[in-house]
Amino acid sequence: MISTRTKFNYTIRLAEKDDTLSILRIWRECFTDDLLYISNFINYCLPYTKTWVVIPQESTSAVSVLSLLPSYAIIDNQKISGGYIYGVATLPNFRGHSLSKRLIETTISYCKEKEIQYIVIRPAESSLFDLYKKQSFETFISKNLTNIDLSQINFSDVTPLKRVENFSIAELYSLREEELFKTHLLWPIDILNYTIEDAKSKGGSLIALMDETTVKKILFYVAYPDESNVSSIKIADSNIVHTNDLKQIILDIKFAFPYAKKIIIESSSAGFKTENTTLANSALIKILDSKISSEKLSLLHLALPME
């Protein structure tokens, strides 16, 4: 028996407060049953996004959703405005109608109208890179992945740094602005706060260490256990520059995650690396302003990309 999919009429519009429950339903059905994870998005992220929904004719409930998170970059001392496409999902009964494609087209039109200069998207699977390339996301972003086997590590000669108590999101924001603007795509403080809540929901945390040996320096990292293997700890963001920075973070992770056997560090392709570092595709960018150098933008790291 051959089944055919019936076409239906729908409207794409910006989400309103009354759409929150249907967005929650889409996230729960398409992504996860973890209500903490979803509530973090609803409470800490959704209010700071532009979110579009697909509403079938004669219905009030959304069946497909896409959120655009604000982002920005600093290139040649100029602030470049951008957006990050996030949480693209369609309820199973409504798939096959190219709704995600229509939502992305709507987002691109909005960004052009508002003079947003780039859009970045992180494919959930490597097979989706080709799909988004067909939608004119042609500039690749790469990242360094550094694997550390903790069974091979012994830093008995290294004195652990003292943790900074109550290190705030505002302090993290300022530190990233000061130290990471040359190598990272950046987040406004509200979205940065959401990324930390996202890490916490995965059993992770934001940790800052104070180095007072020479010039005072704060070393930070954001880490959480890998969902498929909790003994593997992922460092999603940090300001590691030197081997000594790496040693200090490894020592602290051994304390923070005593069950850890492996660490995976994500970093800029132009930044920190060791002999155990490999290069991997991270995301795709669509450049909307012809004056922006695609080469320079492609070197910036998409840290804390919210999975």
VEXVEXVO-466503 format. One record per atom (N, C-alpha, C, CB): x, y, z. Coordinates in steps of 0.001 Angstrom, whole numbers, plus 500000, padded with zeros to 6 digits. Glycine has a CB too. Layout:
XYZ/...
This chain:
500844498806500000/500000500000500000/500885501251500000/499042500002501231/500604502177499119/501360503413499027/500560504531499690/501686503761497547/501185505206500656/500508506313501332/500967507627500728/500781506290502857/500109508594500690/500443509925500192/500228510935501300/499598510287498947/501054511943501329/500955512964502363/500062514101501868/502363513496502752/499038514408502639/498099515457502269/498686516830502560/496774515277503013/498574517730501590/499059519087501807/498132519801502791/499147519866500464/498701520786503482/497862521558504400/498296523022504352/497956520997505858/497386523898504717/497668525322504728/498149525727506120/496415526138504315/499073526654506156/499637527050507445/500128528491507371/500791526103507858/500372529032508540/500916530378508680/502232530304509448/499905531318509400/503209531064509001/504455531214509761/504436532612510374/505737530997508845/504615532673511685/504629533965512375/505572533897513573/503198534367512830/505889535070514110/506681535118515322/505887534551516495/507127536555515615/506565533827517348/505905533213518500/505411534283519466/506861532246519221/504306533955520110/503725534808521139/503726534048522456/502285535256520754/503380534726523526/503393534100524845/502510532863524886/502942535092525904/501360532921524200/500428531791524209/500968530573523465/499111532209523600/502071530719522726/502657529593522000/503609528771522863/503390530095520777/503869529217524077/504889528565524904/504597527089525123/504999529265526243/503349526744525427/503015525344525704/503204524467524475/501579525231526199/502844524969523299/503028524145522099/504507524040521731/502230524728520919/505290525078522012/506740524984521801/507330523942522746/507425526365522018/506892523966523998/507335522960524971/507001521559524479/506684523207526346/505802521394523927/505403520082523410/506304519638522265/503947520113522943/506625520562521350/507500520226520223/508868519802520736/507636521424519254/509426520571521673/510735520223522226/510701518863522904/511198521288523217/509632518612523648/509558517343524382/509427516168523428/508378517355525362/508670516342522352/508453515230521425/509636515041520475/507177515461520621/510330516125520145/511398516042519139/512799515916519733/511350517253518257/513002516438520944/514344516476521507/514520515576522727/514688517880521876/513718515790523756/513971515091525020/512762515175525943/515206515676525720/512680514210526880/511665514258527941/512179514967529188/511214512847528303/513420515433529147/514026516089530307/513397517477530483/515579516199530140/512487517582531446/511759518830531627/512652519960532145/510606518613532577/513713519619532878/514642520657533321/515332521287532121/515684520078534297/515783520455531196/516439520938529986/515507521864529211/516881519758529102/514234521433529066/513279522233528302/512914523518529047/512014521415528012/512705523422530347/512321524610531115/513448525633531121/511948524225532558/514708525165531089/515829526102530978/515724526911529692/517173525351531026/515385526244528593/515205526952527326/514051527943527417/514958525955526184/512919527483527929/511730528338528013/511996529564528887/510536527541528570/512668529373530018/512839530447530994/514043531334530716/512964529865532364/515162530731530289/516417531478530192/516799531888528776/517517530668530770/516167531278527782/516587531552526405/515471532154525551/517083530278525759/514326531511525527/513235531908524635/512913533404524694/511998531120524973/512875534020525881/512532535457525923/513528536360525192/512434535906527356/514728535877524917/515771536707524312/516015536350522843/517069536564525099/515121535565522273/515262535128520881/514195535755519992/515185533602520791/514382535593518699/513294535725517743/512928534298517371/513696536603516467/511710533908517656/511275532528517420/510059532529516508/510951531807518757/510160531716515454/509049531584514519/508382530217514695/509537531770513059/507068530200514496/506308528958514602/505442528780513358/505432528954515883/505149527523513075/504220527172511996/502892526791512639/504781525995511100/501831527477512237/500491527231512773/499587526746511642/499906528518513441/499087525506511719/498164525028510685/496884525861510665/497825523545510914/496282525942509491/495008526653509368/493966526015510283/494514526649507897/493160526849510919/492103526416511840/492679525727513081/491136525470511123/493876526124513465/494498525606514688/495191526758515404/495513524455514370/495417526588516689/496146527597517462/497466527050517992/495289528098518622/497770525783517711/498964525143518253/500061525043517197/498624523752518792/501267525395517594/502413525311516693/502793523857516448/503610526086517268/503226523559515217/503655522203514875/505127522177514450/502772521634513754/505712523352514269/507117523454513895/507656524760514459/507306523386512340/508957524763514804/509520525934515485/510977526119515105/509384525797517011/511427527361515134/512840527714514952/513110528960515779/513194527951513431/514225528945516500/514632530118517270/515931530692516713/514799529759518759/516028532016516727/517244532718516326/517802533420517557/516965533740515165/518975532943518009/519628533532519167/520582534632518699/520386532450519986/520641535745519415/521590536799519028/523032536382519272/521293538083519792/523886536741518355/525321536478518450/526041537684517865/525723535147517703/527336537743518051/528107538799517400/529580538402517349/527930540150518143/530332539137516564/531761538872516413/532501540193516320/532043537995515163/533775540160516628/534643541330516483/535668541013515393/535352541702517849/535586541721514266/536516541518513150/537105542863512758/535804540845511928/538426542938512757/539122544191512445/538604545336513310/538957544541510957/538403545034514596/537937546006515598/536529546518515346/538876547173515645/535792545815514481/534408546179514209/533467545106514765/534183546368512689/532379545545515413/531390544599515924/530462544178514790/530579545220517097/530359542865514577/529546542303513504/528346541601514141/530380541313512611/527140541990513747/525935541394514342/525571540099513632/524753542381514282/525131539132514413/524785537843513830/523685537142514589/525991536964513774/523334535970514100/522318535150514749/522697533682514671/520944535381514110/522191532926515625/522465531488515702/521136530737515639/523253531127517013/520960529928514607/519724529159514444/519741527971515399/519552528678512972/518672527819516149/518656526867517267/517263526278517427/519104527551518583/517233525026517866/515959524388518219/514998524243517053/515291525168519300/515520523863515882/514654523659514716/513996522287514837/515466523776513375/512669522252514865/511978520971515068/510566521024514511/511939520607516560/510109519851514059/508752519696513531/508141518429514118/508755519641511967/506901518521514547/506225517332515070/506173516241513996/504792517685515555/506331514973514399/506419513875513418/505284513843512409/506457512568514134/504054514118512825/502908514035511918/502897515120510851/501638514108512705/503787516112511001/503797517224510050/505107517304509269/503555518533510780/505926516280509378/507171516264508623/506904515900507160/508171515274509251/507827516279506291/507662515997504866/507065517152504096/506807514792504682/506839518276504777/506285519455504111/507307520589503985/505064519950504870/508573520286504238/509648521284504142/509429522469505077/509765521784502712/508838522212506234/508561523300507169/509848523904507732/507680522798508309/510823523075508020/512095523602508526/512752524510507483/513050522443508906/512689524088506236/513244524902505154/512537526247505073/513133524164503814/511213526233505205/510443527485505148/510787528384506334/508926527191505129/510987527789507494/511354528573508670/512736529213508493/511335527686509927/513669528463507928/515002529014507689/514937530149506666/515964527908507204/514132529983505620/513969531051504626/513381532310505267/513067530576503468/512422532113506166/511817533244506886/512858533948507744/510641532767507764/513704533162508400/514758533721509251/515757534523508427/515483532605510013/516146533993507284/517103534697506416/516511536031505959/517481533822505183/515245536025505567/514590537268505134/514564538293506259/513158536984504651/514261537830507469/514234538721508631/515615539333508870/513763537957509888/516653538497508811/518007538971509077/518451539995508036/518981537796509106/518099539773506791/518435540739505748/517726542063506006/518058540191504359/516465541989506400/515686543206506662/516276543990507834/514213542851506950/516745543272508860/517269543914510063/518780544171509983/516959543056511278/519364543902508822/520803544119508582/521679543311509539/521139545604508718/521214542143509897/522049541176510615/523017540598509611/521193540046511302/524301540523509986/525336540326508971/525752538879508735/526527541101509347/525419537991509642/525693536572509404/524711535721510200/527157536217509788/524534534497509739/523740533506510460/524580532243510562/522363533225509745/524644531686511744/525401530454511946/524451529341512351/526505530647513015/524739528144511888/523916526984512225/524837525806512509/522911526645511077/524486525038513517/525285523871513886/524470522615513586/525706523924515397/524804521897512519/524059520676512194/524141519661513328/524590520053510897/523000519050513650/522971518054514733/523728516793514345/521525517699515095/523799516516513044/524509515345512547/525374515755511359/523515514218512147/526476515047511156/527394515398510069/526724515309508699/528616514488510103/525720514428508581/525029514267507296/524238515508506903/524097513070507352/523959516395507888/523148517577507608/523970518747507058/522431518010508867/525300518627507082/526120519705506531/525766519941505061/527625519374506677/525612518871504300/525291519010502874/523914519635502681/525350517643502174/522962519293503566/521618519859503461/521653521372503628/520688519233504508/522371521850504641/522406523290504891/523258524016503854/522943523569506295/524245523333503282/525021523948502204/524117524268501022/526175523022501762/523123523409500786/522183523644499689/521290524853499969/521321522400499454/521210525232501243/520431526409501617/521333527623501794/519644526144502905/522473527584501146/523443528684501032/524220528971502315/522732529932500609/524297528007503222/525220528089504348/526532527444503889/524633527376505646/527399528254503297/528524527706502549/529872527841503250/528600528367501226/529941528655504291/531216528880504970/531330527966506181/531359530357505395/532366527147506208/532560526199507306/533278526863508480/533357524974506822/532901526457509679/533668526744510887/534216525418511395/532789527466511982/535483525415511739/536091524208512301/536412524431513776/537372523819511517/536718523353514470/537102523445515878/538197522419516158/535871523216516815/538989522708517163/539965521746517654/539322520859518701/541200522461518234/539595519564518625/539173518608519646/540426517977520231/538206517518519056/540635518183521518/541803517642522196/541357516581523192/542604518762522904/541864515361523026/541500514235523887/542592513979524920/541252512966523047/542192513922526178/543121513686527279/542717512413528014/543152514899528252/543608511435528058/543391510198528818/543901510433530238/544117508963528144/542991510497531205/543381510848532567/544226509769533244/542151511115533394/544150508558532743/544968507490533339/546450507695533052/544524506122532812/546747508531532067/548136508792531691/548678510082532305/548256508859530185/547865510717533165/548227512027533687/548648511938535147/547063513001533534/549776512545535453/550236512656536836/550966513990536992/551169511451537227/550301514932537671/550881516251537866/551188516480539342/549937517339537338/551921515569539932/552225515668541364/553082516889541687/552933514407541837/553745517440540667/554610518587540894/553890519918540685/555807518510539984/552580519870540398/551819521086540125/550941521424541325/550958520922538849/550988522672541757/550155523129542873/548808523603542337/550861524269543669/547715523005542779/546382523400542271/546076524862542580/545287522503542880/545361525497541673/544940526875541889/543689526920542760/544683527578540546/543531528033543418/542358528229544259/541160528608543400/542623529310545323/540005528040543714/538789528382542993/538290529772543376/537709527345543262/537700530449542388/537069531744542629/535627531475543041/537142532676541357/535282531861544241/533926531621544735/532935532590544087/533881531758546271/531746532055543753/530636532875543232/531040533667541982/530143533844544317/531767533004541096/532135533633539828/530868533846539009/533171532764539041/530571535088538680/529267535433538106/529261535390536582/528851536808538570/528053535396536016/527900535455534571/528456536773534039/526421535293534175/528263537834534779/528795539132534351/530323539095534274/528339540246535315/530953538430535234/532413538308535212/532867537434534051/532924537730536538/532124536346533790/532444535492532649/532303536266531343/531538534252532632/531235537027531220/530999537831530024/532173538786529781/529679538623530157/532601539487530813/533706540438530685/535009539741530313/533887541213531986/535248538580530913/536477537835530631/536509537347529189/536613536649531586/535369536835528701/535311536370527311/535483537543526340/533971535644527038/534855538689526665/534998539876525820/536460540305525713/534151541030526374/537166540209526817/538547540680526872/539536539714526233/538940540923528298/539311538389526433/540329537413526041/539985536585524805/540579536493527174/538708536457524485/538327535507523433/537790536166522164/537296534564523966/537771537493522116/537121538152520980/537843537896519662/537037539641521227/539137537559519711/539877537318518475/539655535913517917/541351537540518711/539156535000518746/539061533599518321/537644533019518396/539978532762519163/536689533762518964/535357533203519213/534240534064518625/535137533039520705/533158533402518233/531883534079518114/531401534343519544/530837533224517281/530764535475519759/530426535890521118/528919535899521360/530997537265521396/528554535841522643/527151535811523064/526823537021523920/526843534520523836/525632537604523771/525160538591524747/525038537918526120/523785539208524302/525005538712527163/525062538157528510/523872537253528821/525129539275529521/522679537571528305/521509536737528592/521647535348527968/520233537417528078/522154535291526750/522350533989526103/523504533254526763/522615534158524586/524531533971527158/525642533347527881/525140532708529169/526745534383528192/524245533386529856/523650532829531072/522912531529530772/522694533841531714/522189531508529643/521480530285529265/522441529132528998/520622530535528034/523567529418528351/524517528341528055/525031527689529343/525699528882527227/525186528488530396/525657527937531662/524551527126532326/526138529059532600/523313527613532255/522195526820532788/522052525511532023/520878527620532717/522318525562530716/522278524364529885/523334523362530352/522496524725528399/524541523844530634/525608522967531132/525250522377532487/526929523734531231/524647523185533355/524242522698534674/523201521590534567/523693523845535515/522293521730533614/521239520725533449/521809519377533022/520212521199532425/523054519383532504/523728518151532094/524671517630533174/524500518383530805/524590518226534361/525473517802535447/526801518502535446/525700516340535376/526891519622534726/528147520347534620/528156521627535421/528437520653533193/529147522463535146/529274523707535904/530246524653535222/529733523423537337/530206525908535671/531183526928535323/532143527048536500/530495528307534991/533436526912536239/534436526969537302/535522527962536911/535045525563537575/535906528804537870/536982529764537662/538077529538538692/536452531209537741/539320529650538249/540491529452539098/541348530716539065/541315528209538637/541942531065540206/542765532250540278/544247531885540319/542389533078541495/544994532398539358/546437532197539315/547119533486539799/546912531809537866/547758533427540947/548406534609541520/549930534479541538/547894534850542935/550455533542540742/551899533286540781/552711534452540239/552226532037539994/552268535057539157/552985536205538582/551996537366538459/553622535846537175/551389537473537309/550327538454537121/549003537759537405/550353539067535673/548116538416538129/546834537793538453/546082537429537171/545980538735539330/545647536200537120/544924535720535952/543816534792536401/545869535005534965/542649534942535783/541545534019536045/541462533035534900/540197534776536226/541489531768535241/541347530682534277/539965530084534475/542475529596534448/539168530002533405/537813529453533554/537602528278532604/536752530544533293/536639527449532962/536183526411532040/534734526055532332/537075525157532140/534039525628531288/532665525139531388/532679523682530951/531667525997530510/532294522795531853/532412521358531566/531172520613532022/533656520768532248/530912519490531360/529811518607531765/530078517200531225/528430519149531248/529496516171531867/529696514795531398/529029514572530042/529145513794532426/529673513774529214/529087513382527943/527843512545528207/530108512602527077/526767512841527486/525493512153527725/525603510652527500/524410512726526823/526406510232526535/526515508815526210/527566508092527036/526827508652524756/528413508851527739/529479508247528535/529891509229529631/530704507862527640/529331509066530823/529526510059531885/530966510115532388/528601509758533043/531767509114532072/533177509164532485/534017510028531548/533758507754532539/533399510491530473/534057511389529534/533527512802529783/533813510941528048/534418513731530128/534022515097530459/534333516020529288/534739515583531740/533341516760528871/533495517675527756/533721519088528278/532265517625526834/534794519726527855/535025521138528144/534530521922526937/536548521437528447/533381522568527108/532739523254525991/533282524655525765/531260523324526221/533923525220526789/534509526546526640/535559526736527721/533422527657526717/536599527484527383/537659527790528352/538540528875527758/538504526513528711/539431529391528578/540435530335528082/541840529747528220/540339531676528841/541944528447527967/543251527782527964/544124528370526854/543089526243527775/545340528735527216/546307529249526240/547579528419526250/546638530718526529/548060528110527458/549344527430527606/549157526046528231/550302528276528461/550208525251528155/550194523915528759/549936523988530257/551518523196528495/550477525008530914/550238525153532352/548758525376532659/551063526312532908/548057526113531779/546611526289531939/545913524935531868/546048527245530855/546316524135530882/545725522810530710/545947521951531946/546309522117529478/547146521967532499/547449521170533690/546537521553534847/548917521348534096/546345522845535029/545515523304536147/544058522868535980/545592524832536272/543559522934534759/542172522533534531/542021521024534688/541704522974533131/542990520257534222/542934518804534407/542916518453535893/544132518123533714/543760519109536681/543760518863538126/542413519185538742/544849519684538808/541820520293538315/540535520680538892/539418519742538466/540189522102538495/539458519260537226/538438518313536757/538534517003537532/538592518048535239/539738516575537859/539891515365538672/539201515528540025/541382515037538876/539188516769540515/538501517058541774/536994517184541563/539054518345542400/536600517909540520/535175518177540277/534423516955539781/535023519295539275/535108516116538984/534480514915538418/535379513719538724/534245515065536864/535359513224539963/536306512165540377/536171510862539599/536122511872541834/535037510656538936/534808509439538156/535320509575536721/533321509099538144/535821510746536375/536227511009534987/537429510163534581/536554512492534802/537390509655533352/538494508902532775/539086509596531548/538030507509532406/538307510517530983/538727511160529740/538201512587529709/538227510366528504/538958513473529089/538519514850528884/538586515153527388/539397515858529706/537532515800526891/537507516266525506/537375517782525543/536330515604524685/538358518471524990/538380519932525024/538056520478523641/539756520454525507/537019521299523554/536701522005522319/537350523380522371/535159522121522112/537997523771521281/538637525085521241/538697525591519811/540052525026521849/539100526826519667/539196527447518352/540235526732517490/539548528933518486/539947526636516206/540891526013515275/542181526822515185/540258525874513882/542115528106515582/543302528958515552/543928529096516935/542950530336515003/543433528309517891/543884528475519258/544669527304519801/542732528719520125/544428526986521061/545184525985521800/545121524605521139/544666525898523222/546264523905521121/546286522540520602/547476521782521180/546344522541519056/547375520447521163/548467519574521592/548652518504520521/548174518930523001/549538517555520780/549741516460519831/548521515556519740/550958515642520226/547602515689520713/546369514886520714/545173515658520164/546059514410522127/545447516741519449/544382517583518916/544084517225517463/544763519063519031/542800517124517154/542357516912515775/541398518031515383/541675515517515611/541250518224514081/540366519268513552/539060518637513093/541044520034512380/537923519283513436/536615518747513052/535702519883512618/535975517955514221/534736519567511754/533727520553511384/532865520881512593/532854520038510217/532553522150512744/531768522589513889/530412523145513476/532532523631514671/530408524036512464/529172524725512090/529298525286510687/528843525851513092/528221525896510231/528195526559508929/527682527980509110/527309525775507914/528192528879508274/527769530276508345/527258530738506977/528938531178508822/526170531495507024/525709532216505834/526032533689506066/524154531992505565/526833534246505190/527231535648505309/526256536519504512/528695535855504809/525683537501505191/524663538355504581/525195539736504213/523487538501505519/526419540032504624/527038541316504328/528301541059503512/527362542108505638/528312541488502272/529426541188501360/530738541840501803/529080541650499950/530662542807502718/531878543484503181/532634542647504221/531525544854503772/532004541588504737/532625540758505761/533501539701505104/531555540096506657/534683539496505642/535590538480505138/535143537096505617/537038538772505588/534773536245504678/534359534889505041/535520534116505649/533812534145503813/536748534421505189/537928533733505703/538127534047507188/539180534135504898/537995535304507559/538186535693508960/537057535166509835/538276537216509086/535834535220509328/534694534739510117/534774533233510326/533370535104509430/535287532517509353/535351531058509444/536341530576510495/535721530476508104/537251531449510921/538244531070511923/537731531224513347/539491531895511747/536565531818513519/536022532054514848/535299530825515363/535081533250514837/535490530549516628/534996529324517250/533573529494517787/535930528897518378/532715528524517492/531358528497518037/531396527739519351/530346527841517037/531734528434520428/531812527791521744/530443527834522418/532882528483522639/530191526877523303/528926526769524035/527735526746523071/528781527938525031/527731525826522104/526690525865521077/525350525270521474/527170525167519887/525172524876522726/523885524360523203/523421523165522364/522820525472523169/523472522004522922/523141520796522161/521756520295522541/524190519694522401/
